[in-house]
Amino acid sequence: MEDSMSELKVQKLLEVYLLGEMSLGKLAQELDMDPVTARDFLRSHGIPIQSDNVQSVLSDVKNA
């Protein structure tokens, strides 16, 4: 993740993710991380990993 990314932007992205409106893959992309690093980031902040639907998982694999 870029050092210049504002904490407010990260908070907003996490809110959208928690609402289920953003996949882990898209969150990773927005945070400039790979999906594994994004998953570790979520865990380190005590944020549960959302269960993605099959289409979302396939999209993340295609975009990885």
Secondary structure by P-SEA (a helix, b strand, c coil): ccccccaaaaaaaaaaaaaccccaaaaaaaacccaaaaaaaaaaaccccccccaaaaaaaaaac
